[in-house]
Amino acid sequence: MSYLFWYKVLFITELIVAEGMLAYAVPRRPKFALRLIGALLICYATAFLYPLFGINYTWYGSSIMFFVLFCVTVAGLWFCFRVRFSNVLFCAVTAYAVQHIAYEIFSFINILLFDSDVFTDVAYGSDTFLPSAIAGVGPVEYIIYLFVYTCIYLVSYTVLHRRTALGMTLRFNNLSIIGFTSLVLLTDIVLSAVSQYALPASDRSWQLLVCIYNILCCIIIFYIHMSMVKKQNAEYEKEVISELFRQYQKNYRVQEESIQLINRKCHDFKHRIRMFASGQGIADKEAVEELSDLISIYDTSIRTGNDALDIILTEKSLLCREKGITLTCLADGKSISFMKSGEVYALFGNILDNAIEAVMNVDDRDKRCINLHVTRKSGIIAISSDNYFQGELAFTADGLPKTTKAADGNHGFGMKSIRALAESYGGMLYVTADDHIFRMSIVIPDNFS
C-alpha cells in the first residue's frame, strides 16, 4: 500500500475531529448515536475503498479525492444533525479551513526542519508505505504533529464557541458568502496539491511561500465565518431584546388595567368600611383600622408624575413587601415623560427584577434593600439603582455583569436591553460592583423637554 492510501485515512480523521469540535452542540437528529456510527463507518469505508491509480498521483487527481472525502463528511453531518444545509456547509467549510491551517503550518515546519520527509508530505508519492524509509522521522516529528494540530483545533474551538456562548442555533439564510468561502477554500486546496506535484522539492523558498499563502487564505476564510457568526449573534441579541420589550409592553397593558381596577375598588371599599363602622357603631376600632391598613396596601400611594412608572413601581413594591425587601424610591416621573409607556415599564421592570433577584440571595435580611432614584439636573437625566449582592460578580468584555443563571440561551439580556434603551436616547449605562454593593447608573442628555 502506498503512503497516499494511509494518508487519506489520516486526512478524513483530521477532518472528522475538526467537524466534531465545531458541530457537537448543534441540535441532533433522533437516534443520534446510531446515525453517528453509521456516518463514521461510511466515511472510513469511503477513505479505505477510494481507488488509487495513476491519476490520483497528480494535482487534479488528489484534489478530486480530497473533495470527494470532504463531500462524504458533509453528508455525514447532514445525516446526524438537525440543521439547515447552510449550517452543515458552514461547519464543514470552517472545519476544513481549520484542518488545512494545521496541515500547512505543519508542512511549513517540515520544510524548514525535516526537508519535507515526514508522512504528510511524502504521502503524495506513489511509493510503497514503509515507516522505516521515512528519513529522520522519529518521536520529535510525531510530537510536533500532535502539538500543531491540537493547538490549532483548540484555538479554533475556543474562538467559535466564545462567539456562540449564547446557546443559540446558527441560521444562515444567505448561502452566497459560504459559497464564496467554499470556492476560496477549494482553490487553496488545489493550489496546495499543485505545489506538492509541480514545485521541485529542492525549491524550498517557493514551497514556504505557498505554505504562507495557503495559511493566510484559510485564516481569511475562518475570519469571514467568525464575522458571520458575530453578525448573526448581534441579530439574535436584537431579536431577544425586542421580544423582551414586547413582553414588558404586553405586561404593562395588563398591569395598567388591573392595578387601576384594584385601586378603584380598594379605595371605594375602604370608605365603605369606615361608613359601615361609623353607622353601626362598631366598638373594635383597632380591627377597623387594621382592615383599612391592609386594604391600603393595594391602594397605591405612589405618584411620580408618570403613569407607567407608577404602575411598575406599584407592582414591584407589592412584590418587595411580600418578599421582605425594602424598596426606597425617589423618582421624578415627569423627567422621563419623553419615553414611551412600554419603554418605561420595560426599563424599570428590568432594573428592579435584577435587583430583587440579587437581594433575595443575601443572607443578611437587613441588607435586602433597593434604592432607586430618577432625577433631572443640569441638563442631565439620571436614573440610578443600588442594592447589595452576595458572592462574586464577574463582568463581560463589554462591561456588563455576567448572568448567574443557568446558560439556557435566554439569560443575560436584561442588562443589554437596559443599555440598548439608554443608547437609543443618546445615553450611557454605567455599572460597578464594590464591597458587595451593585450600582447601576443611566445618564441621558435632557434634550427632550
N, C-alpha and C positions, 0 to 999 in steps of 0.2 A: 504494500500500500504506500501511496505517495504522501509527502508532507501535506499536500493540499487536502487529501481525504480527512486527515485528523484536524486540520485547521478549520475546516468548515464546521466540524462538530464543536470546536472551541469557540468559534465565532457565534454560533447560534446560542451557546451557553451564555456568553457575554451579553448578547442582545436580550435574552430572556430575563437575565438578572436585572439589567437596566430597566426593562419594561415593567418588571415586577415591583421595583422600588418606586416607580412613578405611578403605578396603577393599583397598588394594593388597597387603597382606601376608596376606590371607585365602587359604586353600587354593583353588586354581583347578581348574576342570574341564579335561578333556582338550581339546586344540586350542583353547587359551585365546585365542590371537591372532585366529583366525578368528571365534570366538564374540564377542570384543570388537568387532571390526569390524562384525559383523552387528548387535550390540546398539546400537552408535553410529548405524549407518545407520537403524535402526528408530526410535530416539529422535529424531533430527533430522528424519526423514521425518514423524513424528507432529507435531513442532513446526511444520514448514513447512505441512503439509497440514491442520492443525486448522482447521476452517471458522470464519470470523469473520462474525458478523451482529449484528443489533441486541441480542440477549440477552447477547452477550459483553461489551457495554459497560455492564453492570450489575454490582452487587457479587456477586450469586449466579452470574451467567454467568461472570465472570472467575474466581471461586472454583472452579467446576466445571472450567474449563480447566486451572488450575494443579494441581488434584487429579488430573486425567487424565494430565498430563505427569509428575507425581510417580509415579503407578502404573506408567507405562511404564518409568521408570528402575528401579523396584523389580523389575519383570520382567526388565530387563536384568541387574541384579545377580544375580538367581536363575539366569539363563541362563549367566552367566560364572563364578560362584564355587560351589565345592562345600561348602556350609554349610547349616545348618538355616534354615528360613524365619524363625525368630526372630532369627537373626544378620543376615539380609538386612534385615529390618524395622528392627532396631536401627541398623544402619549408615545406612539410608535416612532414618529419622526424625532421627537425630543430624545427618546432613549437611544436611537441610532446615532444622533449627534453626540450624545454623551459617550457612547461606546467608541465612536470614531475619534473623539478628542483624546481619550485614554490610549487608543491604538497609536495615534500619530505622536503623542508625547513619548510613548514607549519606543516607537520607531526612531524618533529623534535621539533618544539616549543610546539606542542600538548603534546608530550610525556613528555617533561620537565615541562610544566606548568599546563596542564589540564588533565593529566593521560589518554590521548587518548580518551577523551569523547566528542570531537566536531564532527560535522557532517561528515567530510571527512574520519574519521576513523571508526566511528560506522556504516557507510554506508555498510560495508562489512557483517554486521549481517543480519539475516533474520527477525528481529523484525519489528512489525508494526511501521510506522513512526509517532512519537508523539513528536513534538518540545519541549513540556514541560518536557519530560522524559530525555532529554539530560542534564546530570548532569553538572551544572556550566556554561552552555553556556549562554552568555549574549552579550551585546554590545561590550565589550572588545574583545571577540573572533572574532566577525564579522569584527571589525576594523582591527585586526591583519591579518585576512584572506585577506581583500581587500588591505591592505598595502603591504603584502608579494607579492601577485600576481601582483599588479600594478608596484612595484619596479622591479621585475624580468622581466616582459614584457617590460617595458620601457628601461631598460638597454640592453636587447637583441635587441630591435628595433634600439636603437642608435648605437650599435656596428655594426649591419648588414648594416644599411643604410649609415653609415660612410664609410664602405668598398665599397659600390656601389654608391657613390655620383657622379659618372661619368655619370649616366643616362643610363648605358649600360644594355643589357639583358643578364642574366647569361646563359651560354651554357656549359653544362657538357656532353662531349661525352663518358666519361668512367663511367659506372654505378657501377664498382666494389667497389669503395670507398663508394659510397652511399649505396650500398648493404651491405657492411660490417658494416657501422654505423647503418643501419636499423636492422641488426641482433643483434648488441650490445644493441640497444635500446629495442628490443623485449625481449632479455634475462633479461634486467634490469626490464622491466615491469613485467615479470613472477616472478622474484625474489621478487619484491615488493609485489605481490599477495601472494606468499608463506609466506612471513614474516607476512602478515596480518592474515593468517589462521593457520600457523604452529607454530609460536612463541607464547608462552603464554603471555598474557597482563602484567603479573607481571614481566616479564624478560625485564626490561626497558633498560638495558645495551646493550643487543643484538639488540633490536629494534632501539636504537640510532645508533649502529654500522651499521646496514643495511641501515638506512637513509643516513648516511655519505657516504657509499659505492655507493648508488644509485645516490646521488648528484654528486659525483666525476665522475661516468660513464657518466652522462648526460652532465656535463661540458666538458668532453673529446670529446664527440660527437659534441657538439657545437663548440669547438675549431677546430676540424678536418674540420667541414663545413666552418668555417671562414677562415681557411687556404686554402681551395679550392677556396673560393671567392677571397682571396688575390692573389693566383696564377693566376687565370683567369683574375683578374684585371691587373696584370703585363703583361700578354699576350695581353690583349686588348690594353694597352698603347703602347706596342711594335708594334702591328699591325697599330695603328693610326699614330705613329711616322714614321713608314716605309712608310705608304701611303703619309704622308706629304712630305717625301723626294722624293718619286716617282713623286708627283705633281710638286715639285720645279724643279726636273730634267727635267721633260717634258716642263715646262715653260722656263727653261734655253735654251733648244734646239730651241724653238720657238723664244725667245727673241734674241738669238745669231744671227740667220739668219735675223731677222727683223732689228735689230739695225745696223748690218753690211751693209745691203742693204740701209737703210736710210742714214747712214754716207757717203757711196759712192755717192749716188745720190745728197745729200745736198752739199757735197764737190765740185762735178762737177758743180752743179747749181750755187753755189756761184761764182766760177771762170767765168762761162758763163755770169753772171750778170755784173761782172766787165769788161769783154771783150766787152760786148754789150754797157755798159755805156761809155767806152772809145772810141769805134768805132763810135758811133752815136753822141757823143758829148753832152750827156745829161747834162743840166746845174744844175739840182737839185741834187747835190752830197749828201746832207743830206738824201734824200729819198733812194738813193742807199745804203748808209751806214746803214740806219735803216733796210732796207730789208735784207742786208747782215748779220746784227747782229741777226735779227730774225731767219734766217736760221741757224746761228751758234749755236743757242740753241740746235739744233738737230745734229750738227756736233760735236760729243763728243770730249772733250779735256782731259778726264780722262784716264791717263795712269799710272797704278800701277805696271805693270810688270806681271799681272795675268789676262788673258783674261776673265775668269769667273767673277772675282771681278770687272773688268771694266764694264762688261755688267750689273751686278746687281746695281752697283753704278750709272751708267748712267740712268738706268730705274728709280731708286728711286730718283735721283736728279731731273729728269724731274717732277716726282710726287710732290716732295717737292716744286719746283718752282711754280707749279700750285696751291698748297695749301698755299703758303706764308710761307713756312718753310725754315729756313736757315740750310743747311746741310754742315758741315765742316768735311773734311776727310783728314787725313794724313795716308797713307797706303803704306806699303812695301809689294806689292803683291807677290814678289818672296819668302818672308819668309813663305808663306803658299802654295808653289808650290807642296808640298807633298800631299795635299788634292786633291781629285777628283773634277773635274769641277762642277758636280752636288752637291757635298757636300758644296763647296764654295758658290754656288748660294743659296742653302737651308739655310746655316748658316747665311749669311749676309742678306738674304731676311727676315728671322725670326727676326733678331736683328732690322733691320730698320722698318719692318712692325709694331712691337711692339712699337718702339719709335715714329713713325709717328702717330699711334693711340693715344698715350699718350699726345703728344704735341698739337694735334688738339683739345683737351678738355681744354687747358689752355687759360684763358680769355685774359691774357696779351700777345698781339701779339709779343712784343719784346722778350718774353721768348719761342717763338715757334722755338727752335733751337735744333739741334742734333750734337753732336761731336762724331766722330768715329776715332779710331786710331788702326793701326796694325803695330807692331814693333817687331824687334828681337834684344835682348840684353842679354849678359852674359849667353848664353845657354838657354834662355827662349824666347818663342814666346808669346807676349802679345796682346790680342785683347780686346779693351775697348770701351765702349759706355756710354754716359751720356746724359740725357735730363730732362727737367722739367716735372712735372706732377701735376695734380690738384686733391684735395681730399685726402682721406686716402687710403693707400695701405697696405693690410693685407698679411701675409705670411703663407704658409702651414707649416706643421711639418718638411718637408724636405728642408726648407729654400728657396723655390721658391715663387714668388708672386702669390696670388690668382687671377684668371681671373676676370675681371669686366664685362664680357659679360654675357648674359643670359645663364643659365645652360641647354644647349641642348645636352650635351654629347660630343661635338666636339671642345670645347674650353679648354684652359689651357695647350695645348700640345706644344705650341711654345717654351716655356722656357725648357720644358722637352726634346724636340728634340735638342735644343742647348746644354744642359748638356750631353745628350747621345752622341752627336758627339764629344764634348770635351773629354769625358771619353774614347771614342773609340781610341783616340790618347794619352792616358795616362795623359790627362789634367784635370783641375778642373774649375768649374764655381763658381764665387762669385757675390752675388747680395746684394746691400744696397739701402736704400731709406731714406735720411735725408734732412730736410729743403726743401722738395718738389723737390729734385733732385734725380733721379733714376740713379744709377751707376751699370754697369754690366761689369765684367772682366772675361776673359778666359785666363788661363795660361796653356801653353803646353810646355813640355820639348823639346828642339831643338835636337832631335835625328834622324832627317830625312834629314840632309844635305848630 
